[in-house]
Amino acid sequence: MAADYPVKVLIAPTAPQSRLTVFFRILMVIPHAIVLNFLQIAQLVVTVLAWFSIGIVGKYPSGMYGFSTGMLRWTARVGGYGGLLTGAYPPFSLDDDDYPVRFVVEPALTGRNRITTFFRMFMIIPHVVVLYFVMLFVGLITFLAWFAALFSGRVPAGMHGLMAGGLRWQIRLGAYQMLLTDAYPPFSME
């Protein structure tokens, strides 16, 4: 099911990374985190307005959809960089580019399901519970991968796959929560 899901997070395979930037990765993510925190306030407003729009007319306004898609794209890039999935510093941009971590969604502006939109916050509860425990494990793996990358200059492929799966799941759930799709996300890291 995950392969057919309309929201995809494409992550390049593991590649060599600078040990220096791996060591300071948390500090290097701070500027993005500051900007994204302010933009997430706007994103919350956009999602609430989109919720009303979909509930009343069954349509997600295209400008708001573009902003929401861009926010999730930026979040995925920063999550990939901070999570050691790539050594390329992410751009400060909502636009799509050729970054090693890409967010792709099939646009769903019209013909939206008003019932699932209305109950969306309740429908994500099972994912939130399961993903909480998955991300605890992924966090441990990321911590261990940090040491591996620090000493070898590369994240081991198995660890990279687990961390990429956790990011994929988070982003798919975020897209569903932000009303970018009506398709219920799979319980999958693929």
QUIMONOR-V23101 format. One record per pair of residues at least 4 apart in sequence whose ideal C-beta (glycine too) atoms are under 8 Angstrom apart, sorted by the first residue. I is the first residue (numbers start at 0). J is the second residue. D is the distance in Angstrom with one decimal. If there is no record, write none. Layout:
# QUIMONOR-V23101
{{I	J	D} {I	J	D}}
This chain:
# QUIMONOR-V23101
{{0	4	6.4} {0	185	4.5} {0	187	6.9} {1	167	7.9} {1	185	4.6} {1	187	4.2} {1	189	4.4} {2	189	7.1} {4	171	6.6} {4	182	6.2} {4	184	6.8} {4	185	5.9} {5	104	6.2} {5	105	4.0} {5	107	7.0} {5	180	5.1} {5	182	5.5} {6	102	7.8} {6	103	7.5} {6	104	4.9} {6	105	7.8} {6	170	7.1} {6	171	4.9} {6	174	4.4} {6	175	7.5} {6	179	6.9} {6	180	5.7} {6	182	7.7} {6	184	7.3} {7	102	7.6} {7	103	4.6} {7	104	7.5} {8	75	5.7} {8	100	7.0} {8	101	7.2} {8	102	5.7} {8	103	7.8} {8	163	7.9} {8	166	6.2} {8	167	4.4} {8	170	4.8} {8	171	7.1} {9	100	7.4} {9	101	4.4} {9	102	8.0} {9	103	6.5} {10	79	6.3} {10	84	5.6} {10	85	7.8} {10	99	6.9} {10	100	5.3} {10	101	7.8} {10	163	4.4} {10	166	7.1} {10	167	7.4} {11	84	7.9} {11	85	6.4} {11	99	3.8} {11	100	7.3} {12	156	7.4} {12	159	7.3} {13	84	8.0} {13	153	6.1} {13	154	5.2} {13	155	7.3} {13	156	5.3} {13	159	4.1} {14	85	7.2} {14	86	6.9} {14	99	7.7} {14	153	7.2} {15	86	7.3} {15	152	5.2} {15	153	5.2} {16	20	6.6} {16	21	5.5} {16	83	7.2} {16	85	7.6} {16	86	3.4} {16	148	5.7} {16	152	6.1} {16	153	6.5} {16	154	7.3} {17	21	6.6} {17	86	5.8} {17	152	7.5} {18	22	6.3} {18	148	7.3} {18	149	5.8} {18	150	7.8} {18	152	5.4} {19	23	6.7} {20	24	6.3} {20	27	6.4} {20	86	6.1} {20	88	7.8} {21	83	6.8} {21	86	7.5} {21	145	6.7} {21	148	4.6} {21	149	5.3} {21	152	7.8} {22	149	6.0} {23	27	5.6} {24	28	6.5} {24	80	7.5} {24	81	6.3} {24	83	6.7} {24	145	7.5} {25	29	7.5} {25	81	7.3} {27	80	7.8} {27	88	6.9} {28	32	5.7} {28	77	6.2} {28	80	6.6} {28	81	4.3} {29	33	6.4} {30	34	6.6} {30	91	7.8} {31	35	5.8} {31	73	7.7} {31	77	4.5} {31	80	7.8} {31	89	6.4} {31	91	7.1} {32	36	6.2} {32	77	7.3} {33	37	7.1} {34	38	6.2} {34	91	6.5} {35	39	6.0} {35	70	7.8} {35	73	6.5} {35	74	6.4} {35	77	6.5} {36	40	7.6} {37	41	7.5} {38	42	6.2} {38	70	6.1} {38	73	7.7} {39	43	6.5} {39	70	7.2} {40	44	7.0} {41	45	6.3} {41	66	7.5} {42	46	6.3} {42	66	7.4} {42	67	6.5} {42	70	4.9} {42	177	7.1} {43	47	6.5} {44	48	6.3} {45	49	6.1} {45	63	4.8} {45	66	5.7} {45	67	5.8} {46	50	6.3} {46	67	6.9} {46	176	7.8} {46	177	5.2} {46	178	6.2} {47	51	6.9} {48	52	6.2} {48	60	7.8} {48	63	6.5} {49	53	6.0} {49	59	5.2} {49	60	6.8} {49	63	5.4} {49	64	7.5} {49	67	7.2} {49	177	7.9} {49	178	5.2} {50	54	6.1} {50	116	6.3} {50	119	7.6} {50	178	6.3} {51	55	6.0} {52	56	6.0} {52	58	6.1} {52	59	6.4} {52	60	5.7} {52	63	7.7} {53	57	6.1} {53	58	6.7} {53	59	5.8} {53	111	4.6} {53	113	6.4} {53	116	4.6} {53	178	6.3} {54	113	5.5} {54	116	6.0} {54	117	6.0} {57	109	6.9} {57	110	6.6} {57	111	5.1} {57	113	6.0} {58	108	6.1} {58	109	5.1} {58	111	6.6} {59	63	6.7} {59	64	4.8} {59	107	7.0} {59	108	5.1} {59	109	7.9} {59	111	6.2} {59	178	6.3} {59	179	7.8} {60	64	6.6} {60	108	7.8} {61	65	6.3} {61	108	5.8} {62	66	6.6} {63	67	6.3} {64	68	6.2} {64	106	6.7} {64	108	5.9} {64	179	7.0} {65	69	6.2} {65	93	7.9} {66	70	6.3} {66	93	6.9} {67	71	6.6} {67	177	5.1} {67	178	7.6} {67	179	5.9} {68	72	6.2} {68	93	7.9} {68	102	7.5} {68	104	5.9} {68	179	6.4} {69	73	6.3} {69	92	7.8} {69	93	2.7} {69	94	6.7} {70	74	6.2} {70	93	6.6} {70	177	7.8} {71	75	6.3} {71	102	5.5} {71	104	7.7} {71	170	6.2} {71	173	5.6} {71	174	5.8} {71	177	6.6} {71	179	7.0} {72	76	6.6} {72	93	6.5} {72	94	7.8} {72	95	6.3} {72	101	7.7} {72	102	4.2} {73	77	6.4} {73	89	7.4} {73	91	7.9} {73	92	6.8} {73	93	5.8} {74	78	6.0} {74	170	7.2} {74	173	7.0} {75	79	6.2} {75	100	5.5} {75	101	7.5} {75	102	4.3} {75	166	6.8} {75	170	5.0} {76	80	6.4} {76	89	3.9} {76	90	7.4} {76	98	5.3} {76	100	5.2} {76	102	7.8} {77	81	5.9} {77	89	5.4} {78	82	5.6} {78	84	8.0} {78	100	7.4} {78	166	5.1} {78	169	7.0} {78	170	7.4} {79	84	4.1} {79	85	5.4} {79	89	7.5} {79	98	7.9} {79	99	6.9} {79	100	3.2} {79	163	7.9} {79	166	6.1} {80	84	7.3} {80	85	5.9} {80	86	8.0} {80	87	7.2} {80	88	6.6} {80	89	4.9} {80	100	7.4} {82	141	5.7} {82	162	5.2} {82	165	7.7} {82	166	6.0} {83	141	6.4} {83	144	5.4} {83	145	6.4} {83	148	5.7} {83	154	5.2} {83	159	7.9} {83	162	6.8} {84	99	7.3} {84	100	6.0} {84	154	7.5} {84	159	6.5} {84	162	6.0} {84	163	5.7} {84	166	6.8} {85	98	7.6} {85	99	4.1} {85	100	5.9} {87	98	6.5} {87	99	5.6} {89	98	6.3} {89	100	7.8} {90	94	8.0} {90	96	6.2} {90	98	6.9} {92	96	6.8} {95	101	7.2} {95	102	8.0} {100	166	7.5} {102	170	6.2} {104	174	6.0} {104	179	5.5} {104	180	6.6} {105	180	7.5} {107	111	6.6} {107	179	7.0} {107	180	5.5} {107	181	6.4} {111	116	6.2} {111	178	7.8} {111	181	6.0} {112	116	6.2} {112	181	4.5} {113	117	6.2} {114	118	6.7} {115	119	6.4} {115	122	6.5} {115	181	5.6} {115	183	7.7} {116	178	6.2} {116	181	7.3} {118	122	5.6} {119	123	6.6} {119	175	7.4} {119	176	6.7} {119	178	6.7} {120	124	8.0} {120	176	7.7} {122	183	6.9} {123	127	5.7} {123	172	6.4} {123	175	6.6} {123	176	5.5} {124	128	6.5} {125	129	6.4} {125	186	7.9} {126	130	5.5} {126	168	7.9} {126	172	5.0} {126	175	7.9} {126	184	6.4} {126	186	7.1} {127	131	6.4} {127	172	7.6} {128	132	7.6} {129	133	6.2} {129	186	6.3} {130	134	5.8} {130	168	5.9} {130	169	6.7} {130	172	6.3} {131	135	6.8} {132	136	6.9} {133	137	6.2} {133	165	6.1} {133	168	6.6} {133	188	7.4} {134	138	6.0} {134	165	5.7} {134	169	7.2} {135	139	6.9} {136	140	6.5} {136	161	7.8} {137	141	6.2} {137	161	6.1} {137	162	5.8} {137	164	7.7} {137	165	3.6} {138	142	6.5} {139	143	6.6} {140	144	6.0} {140	158	5.3} {140	161	5.1} {140	162	6.0} {141	145	6.5} {141	158	7.9} {141	162	5.6} {142	146	7.5} {143	147	6.5} {143	158	6.8} {144	148	6.0} {144	154	4.7} {144	155	7.0} {144	158	4.3} {144	159	7.4} {144	162	6.5} {145	149	6.1} {146	150	6.4} {147	151	5.7} {147	153	7.6} {147	154	6.2} {147	155	5.6} {147	158	6.8} {148	152	6.7} {148	153	6.2} {148	154	5.0} {154	158	5.5} {154	159	4.7} {154	162	7.5} {155	159	6.7} {156	160	6.3} {157	161	6.8} {158	162	6.2} {159	163	6.0} {160	164	6.3} {161	165	6.7} {161	188	7.3} {162	166	6.6} {163	167	6.3} {163	188	7.8} {164	168	6.4} {164	187	7.9} {164	188	2.6} {164	189	6.7} {165	169	6.4} {165	188	6.5} {166	170	6.2} {167	171	6.2} {167	188	6.1} {167	189	7.3} {168	172	6.3} {168	184	7.6} {168	187	7.0} {168	188	5.6} {169	173	6.2} {170	174	6.4} {171	175	6.6} {171	184	4.3} {171	185	7.4} {172	176	6.1} {172	184	5.5} {173	177	5.9} {174	179	4.2} {174	180	5.7} {174	184	7.6} {175	179	7.3} {175	180	6.0} {175	182	7.6} {175	183	6.9} {175	184	4.9} {185	189	8.0}}
